[in-house]
């Protein structure tokens, strides 16, 4: 199973059998200069209906769009949507957010979308164990670098991949990955936008994987 960071909160996850999932597609412009989407997808997950996460019309092919809480199966992959909030005021500021958990080739992934608060015990239990966690770190519109560290401590993933942060292709006033990495151990910088994971060959303790946007 391969993961490619396209930019912002958008990743391309490709299974060994060729099923392709894209998370939270971003727009072209509006302070984001990430590359256009050039690969067709089978599934697109959308954590919430904000312009920097819901640009499904930009994805080639005819993907099935998955939104909201609940469990559904698409192309043999079961996706579990878990209701959360985009802020720490029960959604009063920025509305709802959906966390998506799904397994690809025996690796369980969890995409937190624009999570805006620390998870409660019920949400942590519903998520369960995680192999690969995609976590926002930018602050301003999501949890910040400090809160992201607390969420990682709560969820104990084998791998955590930071996202939704300031990069050379994002002009927004967000924390950088370097802000998040201060004091962190077990950090691996891939110097690439892609990484491959295999079930049974993941770290025993949480490792931070730093990708570069494509």
C-alpha positions as CSV (number, residue, x, y, z in Angstrom):
1,X,0.0,0.0,0.0
2,X,1.4,3.4,-1.0
3,X,0.7,6.8,0.4
4,X,1.4,10.0,-1.5
5,X,0.9,13.5,0.1
6,X,-0.6,15.7,-2.6
7,X,-0.8,18.7,-0.3
8,X,-2.9,20.3,2.4
9,X,-5.1,17.5,3.8
10,X,-5.1,15.5,0.6
11,X,-3.4,12.1,0.2
12,X,-3.5,9.5,-2.5
13,X,-3.7,6.0,-1.1
14,X,-3.1,3.2,-3.6
15,X,-3.8,-0.5,-2.8
16,X,-1.8,-3.4,-4.2
17,X,-4.9,-4.3,-6.3
18,X,-5.1,-0.8,-7.8
19,X,-7.9,0.8,-5.8
20,X,-7.2,4.5,-5.3
21,X,-8.5,6.7,-2.5
22,X,-8.1,10.5,-2.4
23,X,-8.8,12.4,0.8
24,X,-10.1,16.0,1.1
25,X,-9.3,17.4,-2.3
26,X,-8.1,21.1,-2.3
27,X,-8.9,23.9,-4.7
28,X,-6.6,25.5,-7.2
29,X,-5.6,29.0,-6.0
30,X,-6.9,30.8,-2.9
31,X,-3.4,30.8,-1.4
32,X,-2.8,27.1,-2.2
33,X,-0.6,26.3,-5.1
34,X,-0.4,22.5,-4.9
35,X,-0.3,20.5,-8.1
36,X,-3.5,19.7,-10.0
37,X,-5.0,16.3,-9.5
38,X,-3.9,14.1,-12.4
39,X,-4.8,10.6,-11.2
40,X,-8.2,9.1,-11.3
41,X,-9.6,7.9,-8.0
42,X,-12.2,5.2,-7.1
43,X,-13.0,6.7,-3.7
44,X,-12.9,10.3,-2.4
45,X,-13.4,11.1,1.3
46,X,-14.5,14.6,2.3
47,X,-14.2,15.4,6.0
48,X,-16.4,18.5,5.8
49,X,-17.9,20.9,3.3
50,X,-15.3,23.7,3.3
51,X,-13.7,24.9,0.0
52,X,-10.2,23.6,0.8
53,X,-11.4,20.0,1.4
54,X,-14.4,19.3,-0.9
55,X,-13.2,19.9,-4.5
56,X,-14.4,16.6,-5.7
57,X,-15.1,17.9,-9.2
58,X,-11.3,18.2,-9.8
59,X,-10.7,14.5,-9.4
60,X,-10.5,12.6,-12.7
61,X,-12.6,9.5,-13.2
62,X,-15.9,8.7,-11.5
63,X,-15.1,8.2,-7.9
64,X,-17.6,7.4,-5.2
65,X,-17.8,10.3,-2.7
66,X,-17.9,9.4,0.9
67,X,-19.0,11.9,3.5
68,X,-20.5,11.9,7.0
69,X,-20.5,9.5,9.9
70,X,-21.4,5.8,9.6
71,X,-20.0,2.7,8.0
72,X,-20.1,1.9,4.3
73,X,-18.1,-0.4,1.9
74,X,-16.8,0.8,-1.4
75,X,-14.7,-1.3,-3.8
76,X,-14.2,-3.8,-1.1
77,X,-12.9,-1.2,1.4
78,X,-14.9,-0.5,4.6
79,X,-14.9,3.1,5.6
80,X,-16.0,4.3,9.0
81,X,-16.9,7.9,9.5
82,X,-16.7,9.3,13.1
83,X,-18.5,12.5,13.9
84,X,-16.3,15.3,15.5
85,X,-16.1,19.1,15.4
86,X,-14.1,21.6,13.4
87,X,-13.5,23.7,16.6
88,X,-13.4,23.3,20.3
89,X,-16.9,24.8,20.8
90,X,-19.0,21.8,19.7
91,X,-19.0,23.1,16.1
92,X,-20.4,26.5,16.9
93,X,-17.5,28.3,15.2
94,X,-16.7,26.1,12.1
95,X,-19.2,23.3,12.1
96,X,-18.8,19.5,11.9
97,X,-15.9,17.4,10.9
98,X,-15.7,13.7,10.0
99,X,-12.8,11.4,10.8
100,X,-12.4,8.5,8.4
101,X,-10.9,5.2,9.3
102,X,-10.3,2.4,6.8
103,X,-8.0,-0.5,6.1
104,X,-6.0,-1.0,2.9
105,X,-3.9,-4.2,2.4
106,X,-4.1,-4.9,6.1
107,X,-3.0,-1.5,7.2
108,X,-5.5,0.7,9.2
109,X,-5.4,4.3,8.3
110,X,-7.1,7.2,10.1
111,X,-7.6,10.7,8.5
112,X,-8.6,13.3,11.1
113,X,-9.7,15.9,8.5
114,X,-9.9,19.4,10.1
115,X,-10.2,18.2,13.7
116,X,-10.5,21.2,16.0
117,X,-10.4,19.6,19.5
118,X,-9.0,16.9,21.6
119,X,-10.9,13.6,21.2
120,X,-13.1,12.3,24.0
121,X,-13.0,8.7,25.4
122,X,-15.9,7.6,23.2
123,X,-14.3,8.9,20.0
124,X,-11.0,7.3,20.9
125,X,-12.7,4.0,21.5
126,X,-14.6,4.2,18.2
127,X,-11.4,4.9,16.3
128,X,-9.6,2.0,18.0
129,X,-6.1,1.0,17.0
130,X,-4.3,2.9,14.2
131,X,-1.4,2.0,12.0
132,X,-1.1,5.3,10.1
133,X,-2.6,8.6,11.3
134,X,-2.9,11.7,9.1
135,X,-3.0,14.6,11.6
136,X,-3.5,18.3,11.1
137,X,-0.9,20.5,12.9
138,X,-1.4,24.0,11.5
139,X,-3.6,25.6,14.1
140,X,-5.8,28.6,13.2
141,X,-8.4,26.4,11.5
142,X,-7.5,23.1,13.2
143,X,-5.7,21.8,16.2
144,X,-2.2,23.3,16.5
145,X,1.1,21.6,16.9
146,X,0.9,21.2,20.7
147,X,-2.7,19.8,20.6
148,X,-1.7,17.5,17.8
149,X,1.0,16.0,20.0
150,X,-1.7,15.3,22.7
151,X,-4.0,13.7,20.1
152,X,-1.1,11.4,19.0
153,X,-0.5,10.5,22.7
154,X,-4.2,9.6,23.0
155,X,-4.4,7.5,19.8
156,X,-0.9,5.9,19.9
157,X,-0.6,5.2,16.1
158,X,2.3,3.3,14.8
159,X,3.0,6.1,12.3
160,X,1.8,9.8,12.3
161,X,2.0,11.9,9.2
162,X,1.5,15.7,9.7
163,X,-0.7,17.6,7.3
164,X,-2.7,20.9,6.9
165,X,0.2,23.1,7.7
166,X,2.2,25.9,6.1
167,X,4.5,24.9,3.3
168,X,6.1,26.6,0.3
169,X,2.8,26.0,-1.5
170,X,0.5,27.3,1.2
171,X,0.4,31.0,1.9
172,X,-1.9,30.6,4.9
173,X,-0.8,31.7,8.5
174,X,-0.4,28.1,9.8
175,X,2.2,26.3,11.9
176,X,5.0,24.6,9.9
177,X,6.1,21.0,10.2
178,X,9.2,22.3,12.0
179,X,7.0,23.9,14.6
180,X,5.5,20.5,15.2
181,X,8.7,18.6,15.3
182,X,10.3,20.6,18.2
183,X,11.4,18.2,20.9
184,X,10.1,15.2,18.9
185,X,12.0,11.9,18.7
186,X,11.5,9.0,16.3
187,X,11.2,11.4,13.3
188,X,11.9,10.2,9.7
189,X,12.1,12.7,6.9
190,X,11.4,10.9,3.6
191,X,12.5,13.8,1.3
192,X,9.7,12.5,-0.9
193,X,6.0,12.8,-1.3
194,X,5.5,9.0,-1.1
195,X,6.0,6.1,1.2
196,X,5.0,2.5,1.2
197,X,3.6,0.6,4.1
198,X,3.2,-3.2,4.7
199,X,1.2,-4.9,7.3
200,X,3.4,-6.5,10.0
201,X,6.3,-4.2,9.1
202,X,5.4,-1.0,11.0
203,X,7.2,0.6,13.9
204,X,6.4,-0.7,17.4
205,X,6.3,2.8,18.9
206,X,5.0,5.9,17.2
207,X,7.2,7.2,14.4
208,X,6.6,10.6,12.8
209,X,6.9,10.4,9.0
210,X,7.5,13.7,7.3
211,X,6.5,13.9,3.6
212,X,6.9,16.7,1.1
213,X,3.9,17.8,-0.9
214,X,3.9,16.5,-4.5
